[in-house]
Amino acid sequence: MSGRKPRFVANPLESAITTPSERILKECHNLYVDDENGLVKIASSLEVRLLPPRKKIIVMIMGNHSAGKSSFINWYVEEHIQKTGVAIETQGFTFITSGRKRESLTGNATLHLYPHFRPFLQFK
């Protein structure tokens, strides 16, 4: 055995092969699954079932009318997918996901693909 100390590199291999988005998703996932202070463990202690995110993160954007929510989404995804304009009130939810096909789903078709959103049916 030599008396060498382990060396730490400035840029580990993991940071070279993963994108910043992938690293952020991994950190978010770790916030959920940490054995001591993870959100899943905290939720379990409150008798609430919480699932950690897999490859995608769900974000809800809410705000006053004409606050720029749709404009922000269009800017962020670098594509015009949300209608913008002055509206007094929007009554509904829009789910935007990434994928190869561009299609619009409504009502039950959306809930079929995303069953974890079924509790939204309780809203009048």
Backbone hydrogen bonds, N-H to C=O, Kabsch-Sander energy under -0.5 kcal/mol:
donor,donor_aa,acceptor,acceptor_aa,energy
15,S,12,P,-0.7
16,A,12,P,-0.9
16,A,13,L,-0.7
17,I,13,L,-1.5
18,T,14,E,-1.0
23,R,19,T,-2.2
24,I,20,P,-2.3
25,L,21,S,-2.4
26,K,22,E,-2.1
27,E,23,R,-2.3
28,C,24,I,-2.5
29,H,25,L,-2.5
30,N,26,K,-2.3
31,L,27,E,-1.5
32,Y,28,C,-0.9
32,Y,29,H,-0.8
33,V,29,H,-1.9
34,D,30,N,-1.3
38,G,34,D,-1.7
39,L,31,L,-2.0
40,V,32,Y,-2.1
41,K,32,Y,-0.5
42,I,38,G,-2.3
43,A,39,L,-2.7
44,S,40,V,-2.2
45,S,41,K,-1.9
46,L,42,I,-0.9
46,L,43,A,-0.7
47,E,44,S,-1.8
48,V,43,A,-2.8
50,L,48,V,-0.6
59,V,57,I,-0.5
61,I,59,V,-0.5
62,M,60,M,-0.6
67,A,64,N,-1.3
72,F,68,G,-2.4
73,I,69,K,-2.2
74,N,70,S,-2.6
75,W,71,S,-2.3
76,Y,72,F,-3.0
77,V,73,I,-2.5
78,E,74,N,-0.6
79,E,74,N,-1.6
81,I,79,E,-1.3
87,A,85,G,-0.6
91,Q,89,E,-0.5
92,G,90,T,-0.7
96,I,94,T,-0.5
103,E,101,K,-0.7
109,A,106,T,-1.6
110,T,106,T,-0.6
110,T,107,G,-0.7
111,L,107,G,-1.7
112,H,108,N,-2.0
113,L,109,A,-1.5
114,Y,110,T,-2.2
117,F,114,Y,-2.1
118,R,115,P,-1.9
120,F,117,F,-2.1
121,L,118,R,-2.4
122,Q,119,P,-1.6
123,F,120,F,-1.6
